[in-house]
Amino acid sequence: MSKDSGLKPDDFPIEADKNELKTHKGEPVASAESEKIADQIAERLNEHAHQEEQDRWSA
């Protein structure tokens, strides 16, 4: 993943694999200091993406 490219809707859900964050296709996105932090980040990213999708439908 290049520095200027961000996450796209088709990258979700994000999954935590030990301390690595990956797209549902297995492409690495980022790494965290611990497995617990990676899990928390993935959960928050997925919740945020879900909320954005809900906002699009309700607009």
PDBQT receptor file of N, H, CA, C and O in Angstrom, charges set to zero:
ATOM      1  N   MET A   1       0.843  -1.172   0.000  1.00  0.00    +0.000 N 
ATOM      2  CA  MET A   1       0.000   0.000   0.000  1.00  0.00    +0.000 C 
ATOM      3  C   MET A   1       0.886   1.232   0.000  1.00  0.00    +0.000 C 
ATOM      4  O   MET A   1       1.776   1.352   0.841  1.00  0.00    +0.000 OA
ATOM      5  N   SER A   2       0.660   2.135  -0.916  1.00  0.00    +0.000 N 
ATOM      6  H   SER A   2      -0.064   2.037  -1.600  1.00  0.00    +0.000 HD
ATOM      7  CA  SER A   2       1.466   3.340  -0.988  1.00  0.00    +0.000 C 
ATOM      8  C   SER A   2       1.028   4.337   0.083  1.00  0.00    +0.000 C 
ATOM      9  O   SER A   2      -0.077   4.249   0.619  1.00  0.00    +0.000 OA
ATOM     10  N   LYS A   3       1.904   5.274   0.378  1.00  0.00    +0.000 N 
ATOM     11  H   LYS A   3       2.801   5.345  -0.058  1.00  0.00    +0.000 HD
ATOM     12  CA  LYS A   3       1.644   6.240   1.444  1.00  0.00    +0.000 C 
ATOM     13  C   LYS A   3       0.408   7.088   1.191  1.00  0.00    +0.000 C 
ATOM     14  O   LYS A   3      -0.305   7.427   2.136  1.00  0.00    +0.000 OA
ATOM     15  N   ASP A   4       0.140   7.436  -0.054  1.00  0.00    +0.000 N 
ATOM     16  H   ASP A   4       0.720   7.160  -0.821  1.00  0.00    +0.000 HD
ATOM     17  CA  ASP A   4      -0.965   8.329  -0.342  1.00  0.00    +0.000 C 
ATOM     18  C   ASP A   4      -2.290   7.618  -0.550  1.00  0.00    +0.000 C 
ATOM     19  O   ASP A   4      -3.308   8.286  -0.728  1.00  0.00    +0.000 OA
ATOM     20  N   SER A   5      -2.319   6.325  -0.536  1.00  0.00    +0.000 N 
ATOM     21  H   SER A   5      -1.492   5.782  -0.391  1.00  0.00    +0.000 HD
ATOM     22  CA  SER A   5      -3.585   5.626  -0.703  1.00  0.00    +0.000 C 
ATOM     23  C   SER A   5      -4.180   5.316   0.662  1.00  0.00    +0.000 C 
ATOM     24  O   SER A   5      -3.481   4.902   1.587  1.00  0.00    +0.000 OA
ATOM     25  N   GLY A   6      -5.471   5.524   0.765  1.00  0.00    +0.000 N 
ATOM     26  H   GLY A   6      -6.040   5.860   0.013  1.00  0.00    +0.000 HD
ATOM     27  CA  GLY A   6      -6.169   5.265   2.016  1.00  0.00    +0.000 C 
ATOM     28  C   GLY A   6      -7.027   4.024   1.890  1.00  0.00    +0.000 C 
ATOM     29  O   GLY A   6      -7.033   3.345   0.863  1.00  0.00    +0.000 OA
ATOM     30  N   LEU A   7      -7.745   3.747   2.953  1.00  0.00    +0.000 N 
ATOM     31  H   LEU A   7      -7.740   4.299   3.787  1.00  0.00    +0.000 HD
ATOM     32  CA  LEU A   7      -8.653   2.614   2.930  1.00  0.00    +0.000 C 
ATOM     33  C   LEU A   7      -9.852   2.953   2.061  1.00  0.00    +0.000 C 
ATOM     34  O   LEU A   7     -10.335   4.086   2.057  1.00  0.00    +0.000 OA
ATOM     35  N   LYS A   8     -10.317   1.970   1.337  1.00  0.00    +0.000 N 
ATOM     36  H   LYS A   8      -9.925   1.050   1.340  1.00  0.00    +0.000 HD
ATOM     37  CA  LYS A   8     -11.473   2.124   0.473  1.00  0.00    +0.000 C 
ATOM     38  C   LYS A   8     -12.598   1.242   1.008  1.00  0.00    +0.000 C 
ATOM     39  O   LYS A   8     -12.329   0.273   1.719  1.00  0.00    +0.000 OA
ATOM     40  N   PRO A   9     -13.835   1.551   0.687  1.00  0.00    +0.000 N 
ATOM     41  CA  PRO A   9     -14.947   0.754   1.203  1.00  0.00    +0.000 C 
ATOM     42  C   PRO A   9     -14.805  -0.746   0.956  1.00  0.00    +0.000 C 
ATOM     43  O   PRO A   9     -15.227  -1.551   1.787  1.00  0.00    +0.000 OA
ATOM     44  N   ASP A  10     -14.215  -1.130  -0.178  1.00  0.00    +0.000 N 
ATOM     45  H   ASP A  10     -13.873  -0.476  -0.853  1.00  0.00    +0.000 HD
ATOM     46  CA  ASP A  10     -14.092  -2.565  -0.452  1.00  0.00    +0.000 C 
ATOM     47  C   ASP A  10     -12.951  -3.228   0.329  1.00  0.00    +0.000 C 
ATOM     48  O   ASP A  10     -12.749  -4.436   0.211  1.00  0.00    +0.000 OA
ATOM     49  N   ASP A  11     -12.201  -2.451   1.129  1.00  0.00    +0.000 N 
ATOM     50  H   ASP A  11     -12.366  -1.469   1.226  1.00  0.00    +0.000 HD
ATOM     51  CA  ASP A  11     -11.160  -3.022   1.985  1.00  0.00    +0.000 C 
ATOM     52  C   ASP A  11     -11.748  -3.606   3.277  1.00  0.00    +0.000 C 
ATOM     53  O   ASP A  11     -11.078  -4.364   3.978  1.00  0.00    +0.000 OA
ATOM     54  N   PHE A  12     -12.980  -3.256   3.581  1.00  0.00    +0.000 N 
ATOM     55  H   PHE A  12     -13.523  -2.640   3.012  1.00  0.00    +0.000 HD
ATOM     56  CA  PHE A  12     -13.594  -3.674   4.840  1.00  0.00    +0.000 C 
ATOM     57  C   PHE A  12     -14.301  -4.992   4.703  1.00  0.00    +0.000 C 
ATOM     58  O   PHE A  12     -14.764  -5.329   3.613  1.00  0.00    +0.000 OA
ATOM     59  N   PRO A  13     -14.400  -5.749   5.775  1.00  0.00    +0.000 N 
ATOM     60  CA  PRO A  13     -13.958  -5.430   7.123  1.00  0.00    +0.000 C 
ATOM     61  C   PRO A  13     -12.445  -5.603   7.281  1.00  0.00    +0.000 C 
ATOM     62  O   PRO A  13     -11.819  -6.425   6.612  1.00  0.00    +0.000 OA
ATOM     63  N   ILE A  14     -11.887  -4.809   8.177  1.00  0.00    +0.000 N 
ATOM     64  H   ILE A  14     -12.395  -4.141   8.720  1.00  0.00    +0.000 HD
ATOM     65  CA  ILE A  14     -10.479  -4.922   8.536  1.00  0.00    +0.000 C 
ATOM     66  C   ILE A  14     -10.359  -6.020   9.586  1.00  0.00    +0.000 C 
ATOM     67  O   ILE A  14     -11.187  -6.114  10.491  1.00  0.00    +0.000 OA
ATOM     68  N   GLU A  15      -9.339  -6.836   9.461  1.00  0.00    +0.000 N 
ATOM     69  H   GLU A  15      -8.666  -6.759   8.726  1.00  0.00    +0.000 HD
ATOM     70  CA  GLU A  15      -9.132  -7.940  10.389  1.00  0.00    +0.000 C 
ATOM     71  C   GLU A  15      -7.796  -7.793  11.093  1.00  0.00    +0.000 C 
ATOM     72  O   GLU A  15      -6.819  -7.329  10.506  1.00  0.00    +0.000 OA
ATOM     73  N   ALA A  16      -7.765  -8.192  12.357  1.00  0.00    +0.000 N 
ATOM     74  H   ALA A  16      -8.559  -8.568  12.834  1.00  0.00    +0.000 HD
ATOM     75  CA  ALA A  16      -6.521  -8.194  13.124  1.00  0.00    +0.000 C 
ATOM     76  C   ALA A  16      -5.930  -9.597  13.060  1.00  0.00    +0.000 C 
ATOM     77  O   ALA A  16      -6.615 -10.580  13.344  1.00  0.00    +0.000 OA
ATOM     78  N   ASP A  17      -4.665  -9.685  12.690  1.00  0.00    +0.000 N 
ATOM     79  H   ASP A  17      -4.109  -8.887  12.460  1.00  0.00    +0.000 HD
ATOM     80  CA  ASP A  17      -3.938 -10.951  12.645  1.00  0.00    +0.000 C 
ATOM     81  C   ASP A  17      -2.692 -10.752  13.494  1.00  0.00    +0.000 C 
ATOM     82  O   ASP A  17      -1.677 -10.235  13.026  1.00  0.00    +0.000 OA
ATOM     83  N   LYS A  18      -2.785 -11.167  14.733  1.00  0.00    +0.000 N 
ATOM     84  H   LYS A  18      -3.609 -11.588  15.113  1.00  0.00    +0.000 HD
ATOM     85  CA  LYS A  18      -1.757 -10.883  15.744  1.00  0.00    +0.000 C 
ATOM     86  C   LYS A  18      -1.650  -9.367  15.869  1.00  0.00    +0.000 C 
ATOM     87  O   LYS A  18      -2.636  -8.733  16.245  1.00  0.00    +0.000 OA
ATOM     88  N   ASN A  19      -0.524  -8.765  15.579  1.00  0.00    +0.000 N 
ATOM     89  H   ASN A  19       0.277  -9.280  15.274  1.00  0.00    +0.000 HD
ATOM     90  CA  ASN A  19      -0.422  -7.308  15.707  1.00  0.00    +0.000 C 
ATOM     91  C   ASN A  19      -0.513  -6.606  14.349  1.00  0.00    +0.000 C 
ATOM     92  O   ASN A  19      -0.207  -5.418  14.246  1.00  0.00    +0.000 OA
ATOM     93  N   GLU A  20      -0.926  -7.324  13.323  1.00  0.00    +0.000 N 
ATOM     94  H   GLU A  20      -1.175  -8.289  13.407  1.00  0.00    +0.000 HD
ATOM     95  CA  GLU A  20      -1.072  -6.750  11.983  1.00  0.00    +0.000 C 
ATOM     96  C   GLU A  20      -2.542  -6.504  11.672  1.00  0.00    +0.000 C 
ATOM     97  O   GLU A  20      -3.410  -7.282  12.070  1.00  0.00    +0.000 OA
ATOM     98  N   LEU A  21      -2.813  -5.420  10.961  1.00  0.00    +0.000 N 
ATOM     99  H   LEU A  21      -2.108  -4.788  10.639  1.00  0.00    +0.000 HD
ATOM    100  CA  LEU A  21      -4.148  -5.125  10.473  1.00  0.00    +0.000 C 
ATOM    101  C   LEU A  21      -4.156  -5.409   8.982  1.00  0.00    +0.000 C 
ATOM    102  O   LEU A  21      -3.260  -4.979   8.254  1.00  0.00    +0.000 OA
ATOM    103  N   LYS A  22      -5.170  -6.134   8.531  1.00  0.00    +0.000 N 
ATOM    104  H   LYS A  22      -5.897  -6.482   9.122  1.00  0.00    +0.000 HD
ATOM    105  CA  LYS A  22      -5.249  -6.535   7.131  1.00  0.00    +0.000 C 
ATOM    106  C   LYS A  22      -6.661  -6.338   6.611  1.00  0.00    +0.000 C 
ATOM    107  O   LYS A  22      -7.629  -6.354   7.371  1.00  0.00    +0.000 OA
ATOM    108  N   THR A  23      -6.761  -6.151   5.293  1.00  0.00    +0.000 N 
ATOM    109  H   THR A  23      -5.974  -6.138   4.675  1.00  0.00    +0.000 HD
ATOM    110  CA  THR A  23      -8.080  -6.103   4.669  1.00  0.00    +0.000 C 
ATOM    111  C   THR A  23      -8.657  -7.512   4.688  1.00  0.00    +0.000 C 
ATOM    112  O   THR A  23      -7.955  -8.478   4.991  1.00  0.00    +0.000 OA
ATOM    113  N   HIS A  24      -9.930  -7.619   4.365  1.00  0.00    +0.000 N 
ATOM    114  H   HIS A  24     -10.500  -6.835   4.120  1.00  0.00    +0.000 HD
ATOM    115  CA  HIS A  24     -10.544  -8.949   4.330  1.00  0.00    +0.000 C 
ATOM    116  C   HIS A  24      -9.918  -9.828   3.246  1.00  0.00    +0.000 C 
ATOM    117  O   HIS A  24     -10.104 -11.045   3.243  1.00  0.00    +0.000 OA
ATOM    118  N   LYS A  25      -9.180  -9.209   2.332  1.00  0.00    +0.000 N 
ATOM    119  H   LYS A  25      -9.029  -8.221   2.335  1.00  0.00    +0.000 HD
ATOM    120  CA  LYS A  25      -8.486  -9.962   1.280  1.00  0.00    +0.000 C 
ATOM    121  C   LYS A  25      -7.086 -10.389   1.718  1.00  0.00    +0.000 C 
ATOM    122  O   LYS A  25      -6.379 -11.069   0.974  1.00  0.00    +0.000 OA
ATOM    123  N   GLY A  26      -6.687  -9.987   2.929  1.00  0.00    +0.000 N 
ATOM    124  H   GLY A  26      -7.261  -9.434   3.533  1.00  0.00    +0.000 HD
ATOM    125  CA  GLY A  26      -5.381 -10.373   3.449  1.00  0.00    +0.000 C 
ATOM    126  C   GLY A  26      -4.263  -9.394   3.149  1.00  0.00    +0.000 C 
ATOM    127  O   GLY A  26      -3.104  -9.680   3.451  1.00  0.00    +0.000 OA
ATOM    128  N   GLU A  27      -4.577  -8.243   2.562  1.00  0.00    +0.000 N 
ATOM    129  H   GLU A  27      -5.518  -8.011   2.317  1.00  0.00    +0.000 HD
ATOM    130  CA  GLU A  27      -3.559  -7.251   2.247  1.00  0.00    +0.000 C 
ATOM    131  C   GLU A  27      -3.207  -6.463   3.511  1.00  0.00    +0.000 C 
ATOM    132  O   GLU A  27      -4.110  -5.966   4.183  1.00  0.00    +0.000 OA
ATOM    133  N   PRO A  28      -1.931  -6.337   3.852  1.00  0.00    +0.000 N 
ATOM    134  CA  PRO A  28      -1.552  -5.607   5.061  1.00  0.00    +0.000 C 
ATOM    135  C   PRO A  28      -1.887  -4.126   4.960  1.00  0.00    +0.000 C 
ATOM    136  O   PRO A  28      -1.717  -3.505   3.911  1.00  0.00    +0.000 OA
ATOM    137  N   VAL A  29      -2.368  -3.571   6.077  1.00  0.00    +0.000 N 
ATOM    138  H   VAL A  29      -2.505  -4.075   6.929  1.00  0.00    +0.000 HD
ATOM    139  CA  VAL A  29      -2.759  -2.171   6.132  1.00  0.00    +0.000 C 
ATOM    140  C   VAL A  29      -1.863  -1.418   7.109  1.00  0.00    +0.000 C 
ATOM    141  O   VAL A  29      -1.381  -0.327   6.805  1.00  0.00    +0.000 OA
ATOM    142  N   ALA A  30      -1.643  -2.007   8.284  1.00  0.00    +0.000 N 
ATOM    143  H   ALA A  30      -2.034  -2.893   8.531  1.00  0.00    +0.000 HD
ATOM    144  CA  ALA A  30      -0.860  -1.341   9.329  1.00  0.00    +0.000 C 
ATOM    145  C   ALA A  30      -0.450  -2.379  10.367  1.00  0.00    +0.000 C 
ATOM    146  O   ALA A  30      -0.880  -3.532  10.325  1.00  0.00    +0.000 OA
ATOM    147  N   SER A  31       0.385  -1.942  11.290  1.00  0.00    +0.000 N 
ATOM    148  H   SER A  31       0.734  -1.006  11.324  1.00  0.00    +0.000 HD
ATOM    149  CA  SER A  31       0.742  -2.812  12.407  1.00  0.00    +0.000 C 
ATOM    150  C   SER A  31       0.558  -2.030  13.701  1.00  0.00    +0.000 C 
ATOM    151  O   SER A  31       0.621  -0.801  13.712  1.00  0.00    +0.000 OA
ATOM    152  N   ALA A  32       0.336  -2.745  14.772  1.00  0.00    +0.000 N 
ATOM    153  H   ALA A  32       0.285  -3.743  14.763  1.00  0.00    +0.000 HD
ATOM    154  CA  ALA A  32       0.135  -2.144  16.089  1.00  0.00    +0.000 C 
ATOM    155  C   ALA A  32       1.177  -2.695  17.052  1.00  0.00    +0.000 C 
ATOM    156  O   ALA A  32       1.877  -3.661  16.746  1.00  0.00    +0.000 OA
ATOM    157  N   GLU A  33       1.270  -2.073  18.211  1.00  0.00    +0.000 N 
ATOM    158  H   GLU A  33       0.702  -1.288  18.460  1.00  0.00    +0.000 HD
ATOM    159  CA  GLU A  33       2.253  -2.496  19.201  1.00  0.00    +0.000 C 
ATOM    160  C   GLU A  33       1.929  -3.852  19.828  1.00  0.00    +0.000 C 
ATOM    161  O   GLU A  33       2.826  -4.568  20.272  1.00  0.00    +0.000 OA
ATOM    162  N   SER A  34       0.638  -4.199  19.861  1.00  0.00    +0.000 N 
ATOM    163  H   SER A  34      -0.091  -3.617  19.500  1.00  0.00    +0.000 HD
ATOM    164  CA  SER A  34       0.249  -5.470  20.460  1.00  0.00    +0.000 C 
ATOM    165  C   SER A  34      -0.983  -6.034  19.763  1.00  0.00    +0.000 C 
ATOM    166  O   SER A  34      -1.653  -5.341  18.997  1.00  0.00    +0.000 OA
ATOM    167  N   GLU A  35      -1.266  -7.280  20.036  1.00  0.00    +0.000 N 
ATOM    168  H   GLU A  35      -0.722  -7.843  20.658  1.00  0.00    +0.000 HD
ATOM    169  CA  GLU A  35      -2.433  -7.937  19.461  1.00  0.00    +0.000 C 
ATOM    170  C   GLU A  35      -3.719  -7.282  19.968  1.00  0.00    +0.000 C 
ATOM    171  O   GLU A  35      -4.674  -7.113  19.210  1.00  0.00    +0.000 OA
ATOM    172  N   LYS A  36      -3.740  -6.917  21.242  1.00  0.00    +0.000 N 
ATOM    173  H   LYS A  36      -2.964  -7.055  21.858  1.00  0.00    +0.000 HD
ATOM    174  CA  LYS A  36      -4.918  -6.283  21.838  1.00  0.00    +0.000 C 
ATOM    175  C   LYS A  36      -5.211  -4.946  21.160  1.00  0.00    +0.000 C 
ATOM    176  O   LYS A  36      -6.364  -4.647  20.849  1.00  0.00    +0.000 OA
ATOM    177  N   ILE A  37      -4.180  -4.146  20.933  1.00  0.00    +0.000 N 
ATOM    178  H   ILE A  37      -3.243  -4.388  21.186  1.00  0.00    +0.000 HD
ATOM    179  CA  ILE A  37      -4.368  -2.853  20.272  1.00  0.00    +0.000 C 
ATOM    180  C   ILE A  37      -4.825  -3.055  18.840  1.00  0.00    +0.000 C 
ATOM    181  O   ILE A  37      -5.693  -2.320  18.368  1.00  0.00    +0.000 OA
ATOM    182  N   ALA A  38      -4.269  -4.022  18.139  1.00  0.00    +0.000 N 
ATOM    183  H   ALA A  38      -3.564  -4.618  18.523  1.00  0.00    +0.000 HD
ATOM    184  CA  ALA A  38      -4.685  -4.309  16.759  1.00  0.00    +0.000 C 
ATOM    185  C   ALA A  38      -6.165  -4.685  16.725  1.00  0.00    +0.000 C 
ATOM    186  O   ALA A  38      -6.894  -4.245  15.837  1.00  0.00    +0.000 OA
ATOM    187  N   ASP A  39      -6.610  -5.489  17.676  1.00  0.00    +0.000 N 
ATOM    188  H   ASP A  39      -6.018  -5.847  18.398  1.00  0.00    +0.000 HD
ATOM    189  CA  ASP A  39      -8.027  -5.857  17.751  1.00  0.00    +0.000 C 
ATOM    190  C   ASP A  39      -8.907  -4.626  17.959  1.00  0.00    +0.000 C 
ATOM    191  O   ASP A  39      -9.953  -4.488  17.325  1.00  0.00    +0.000 OA
ATOM    192  N   GLN A  40      -8.476  -3.738  18.849  1.00  0.00    +0.000 N 
ATOM    193  H   GLN A  40      -7.626  -3.850  19.364  1.00  0.00    +0.000 HD
ATOM    194  CA  GLN A  40      -9.256  -2.532  19.136  1.00  0.00    +0.000 C 
ATOM    195  C   GLN A  40      -9.315  -1.611  17.919  1.00  0.00    +0.000 C 
ATOM    196  O   GLN A  40     -10.370  -1.055  17.611  1.00  0.00    +0.000 OA
ATOM    197  N   ILE A  41      -8.202  -1.450  17.238  1.00  0.00    +0.000 N 
ATOM    198  H   ILE A  41      -7.346  -1.901  17.488  1.00  0.00    +0.000 HD
ATOM    199  CA  ILE A  41      -8.172  -0.597  16.049  1.00  0.00    +0.000 C 
ATOM    200  C   ILE A  41      -9.083  -1.161  14.965  1.00  0.00    +0.000 C 
ATOM    201  O   ILE A  41      -9.866  -0.426  14.361  1.00  0.00    +0.000 OA
ATOM    202  N   ALA A  42      -8.982  -2.455  14.720  1.00  0.00    +0.000 N 
ATOM    203  H   ALA A  42      -8.347  -3.052  15.210  1.00  0.00    +0.000 HD
ATOM    204  CA  ALA A  42      -9.829  -3.088  13.697  1.00  0.00    +0.000 C 
ATOM    205  C   ALA A  42     -11.303  -2.905  14.037  1.00  0.00    +0.000 C 
ATOM    206  O   ALA A  42     -12.110  -2.597  13.160  1.00  0.00    +0.000 OA
ATOM    207  N   GLU A  43     -11.652  -3.090  15.293  1.00  0.00    +0.000 N 
ATOM    208  H   GLU A  43     -10.996  -3.340  16.006  1.00  0.00    +0.000 HD
ATOM    209  CA  GLU A  43     -13.042  -2.940  15.713  1.00  0.00    +0.000 C 
ATOM    210  C   GLU A  43     -13.521  -1.507  15.481  1.00  0.00    +0.000 C 
ATOM    211  O   GLU A  43     -14.623  -1.299  14.973  1.00  0.00    +0.000 OA
ATOM    212  N   ARG A  44     -12.715  -0.533  15.842  1.00  0.00    +0.000 N 
ATOM    213  H   ARG A  44     -11.819  -0.702  16.254  1.00  0.00    +0.000 HD
ATOM    214  CA  ARG A  44     -13.109   0.866  15.665  1.00  0.00    +0.000 C 
ATOM    215  C   ARG A  44     -13.204   1.248  14.189  1.00  0.00    +0.000 C 
ATOM    216  O   ARG A  44     -14.136   1.946  13.790  1.00  0.00    +0.000 OA
ATOM    217  N   LEU A  45     -12.259   0.800  13.383  1.00  0.00    +0.000 N 
ATOM    218  H   LEU A  45     -11.502   0.232  13.707  1.00  0.00    +0.000 HD
ATOM    219  CA  LEU A  45     -12.319   1.087  11.952  1.00  0.00    +0.000 C 
ATOM    220  C   LEU A  45     -13.575   0.497  11.323  1.00  0.00    +0.000 C 
ATOM    221  O   LEU A  45     -14.249   1.148  10.525  1.00  0.00    +0.000 OA
ATOM    222  N   ASN A  46     -13.882  -0.750  11.694  1.00  0.00    +0.000 N 
ATOM    223  H   ASN A  46     -13.335  -1.279  12.343  1.00  0.00    +0.000 HD
ATOM    224  CA  ASN A  46     -15.062  -1.403  11.136  1.00  0.00    +0.000 C 
ATOM    225  C   ASN A  46     -16.347  -0.720  11.590  1.00  0.00    +0.000 C 
ATOM    226  O   ASN A  46     -17.283  -0.575  10.804  1.00  0.00    +0.000 OA
ATOM    227  N   GLU A  47     -16.399  -0.298  12.857  1.00  0.00    +0.000 N 
ATOM    228  H   GLU A  47     -15.638  -0.415  13.496  1.00  0.00    +0.000 HD
ATOM    229  CA  GLU A  47     -17.580   0.419  13.349  1.00  0.00    +0.000 C 
ATOM    230  C   GLU A  47     -17.743   1.744  12.615  1.00  0.00    +0.000 C 
ATOM    231  O   GLU A  47     -18.854   2.120  12.240  1.00  0.00    +0.000 OA
ATOM    232  N   HIS A  48     -16.636   2.449  12.411  1.00  0.00    +0.000 N 
ATOM    233  H   HIS A  48     -15.734   2.144  12.716  1.00  0.00    +0.000 HD
ATOM    234  CA  HIS A  48     -16.684   3.731  11.708  1.00  0.00    +0.000 C 
ATOM    235  C   HIS A  48     -17.150   3.540  10.259  1.00  0.00    +0.000 C 
ATOM    236  O   HIS A  48     -17.984   4.302   9.770  1.00  0.00    +0.000 OA
ATOM    237  N   ALA A  49     -16.625   2.546   9.589  1.00  0.00    +0.000 N 
ATOM    238  H   ALA A  49     -15.948   1.926   9.986  1.00  0.00    +0.000 HD
ATOM    239  CA  ALA A  49     -17.024   2.277   8.197  1.00  0.00    +0.000 C 
ATOM    240  C   ALA A  49     -18.502   1.916   8.132  1.00  0.00    +0.000 C 
ATOM    241  O   ALA A  49     -19.208   2.336   7.215  1.00  0.00    +0.000 OA
ATOM    242  N   HIS A  50     -18.966   1.142   9.099  1.00  0.00    +0.000 N 
ATOM    243  H   HIS A  50     -18.392   0.801   9.844  1.00  0.00    +0.000 HD
ATOM    244  CA  HIS A  50     -20.374   0.757   9.138  1.00  0.00    +0.000 C 
ATOM    245  C   HIS A  50     -21.249   1.994   9.334  1.00  0.00    +0.000 C 
ATOM    246  O   HIS A  50     -22.278   2.132   8.673  1.00  0.00    +0.000 OA
ATOM    247  N   GLN A  51     -20.851   2.893  10.238  1.00  0.00    +0.000 N 
ATOM    248  H   GLN A  51     -20.015   2.780  10.775  1.00  0.00    +0.000 HD
ATOM    249  CA  GLN A  51     -21.614   4.105  10.497  1.00  0.00    +0.000 C 
ATOM    250  C   GLN A  51     -21.655   4.997   9.253  1.00  0.00    +0.000 C 
ATOM    251  O   GLN A  51     -22.696   5.571   8.933  1.00  0.00    +0.000 OA
ATOM    252  N   GLU A  52     -20.533   5.113   8.559  1.00  0.00    +0.000 N 
ATOM    253  H   GLU A  52     -19.687   4.647   8.818  1.00  0.00    +0.000 HD
ATOM    254  CA  GLU A  52     -20.514   5.913   7.326  1.00  0.00    +0.000 C 
ATOM    255  C   GLU A  52     -21.470   5.333   6.294  1.00  0.00    +0.000 C 
ATOM    256  O   GLU A  52     -22.157   6.079   5.596  1.00  0.00    +0.000 OA
ATOM    257  N   GLU A  53     -21.518   4.020   6.193  1.00  0.00    +0.000 N 
ATOM    258  H   GLU A  53     -20.960   3.414   6.760  1.00  0.00    +0.000 HD
ATOM    259  CA  GLU A  53     -22.428   3.365   5.249  1.00  0.00    +0.000 C 
ATOM    260  C   GLU A  53     -23.877   3.651   5.636  1.00  0.00    +0.000 C 
ATOM    261  O   GLU A  53     -24.706   3.935   4.772  1.00  0.00    +0.000 OA
ATOM    262  N   GLN A  54     -24.186   3.578   6.937  1.00  0.00    +0.000 N 
ATOM    263  H   GLN A  54     -23.512   3.348   7.639  1.00  0.00    +0.000 HD
ATOM    264  CA  GLN A  54     -25.539   3.878   7.404  1.00  0.00    +0.000 C 
ATOM    265  C   GLN A  54     -25.906   5.329   7.111  1.00  0.00    +0.000 C 
ATOM    266  O   GLN A  54     -27.034   5.619   6.712  1.00  0.00    +0.000 OA
ATOM    267  N   ASP A  55     -24.949   6.246   7.309  1.00  0.00    +0.000 N 
ATOM    268  H   ASP A  55     -24.033   6.010   7.633  1.00  0.00    +0.000 HD
ATOM    269  CA  ASP A  55     -25.192   7.662   7.037  1.00  0.00    +0.000 C 
ATOM    270  C   ASP A  55     -25.488   7.901   5.560  1.00  0.00    +0.000 C 
ATOM    271  O   ASP A  55     -26.331   8.733   5.223  1.00  0.00    +0.000 OA
ATOM    272  N   ARG A  56     -24.804   7.183   4.685  1.00  0.00    +0.000 N 
ATOM    273  H   ARG A  56     -24.119   6.507   4.959  1.00  0.00    +0.000 HD
ATOM    274  CA  ARG A  56     -25.048   7.330   3.242  1.00  0.00    +0.000 C 
ATOM    275  C   ARG A  56     -26.471   6.915   2.889  1.00  0.00    +0.000 C 
ATOM    276  O   ARG A  56     -27.133   7.559   2.075  1.00  0.00    +0.000 OA
ATOM    277  N   TRP A  57     -26.937   5.829   3.512  1.00  0.00    +0.000 N 
ATOM    278  H   TRP A  57     -26.400   5.306   4.173  1.00  0.00    +0.000 HD
ATOM    279  CA  TRP A  57     -28.271   5.332   3.206  1.00  0.00    +0.000 C 
ATOM    280  C   TRP A  57     -29.351   6.237   3.767  1.00  0.00    +0.000 C 
ATOM    281  O   TRP A  57     -30.435   6.328   3.191  1.00  0.00    +0.000 OA
ATOM    282  N   SER A  58     -29.078   6.912   4.887  1.00  0.00    +0.000 N 
ATOM    283  H   SER A  58     -28.197   6.837   5.355  1.00  0.00    +0.000 HD
ATOM    284  CA  SER A  58     -30.119   7.742   5.502  1.00  0.00    +0.000 C 
ATOM    285  C   SER A  58     -30.135   9.170   4.959  1.00  0.00    +0.000 C 
ATOM    286  O   SER A  58     -31.033   9.948   5.279  1.00  0.00    +0.000 OA
ATOM    287  N   ALA A  59     -29.161   9.504   4.154  1.00  0.00    +0.000 N 
ATOM    288  H   ALA A  59     -28.432   8.872   3.894  1.00  0.00    +0.000 HD
ATOM    289  CA  ALA A  59     -29.091  10.884   3.621  1.00  0.00    +0.000 C 
ATOM    290  C   ALA A  59     -30.028  11.092   2.463  1.00  0.00    +0.000 C 
ATOM    291  O   ALA A  59     -30.089  12.189   1.907  1.00  0.00    +0.000 OA
TER     292      ALA A  59
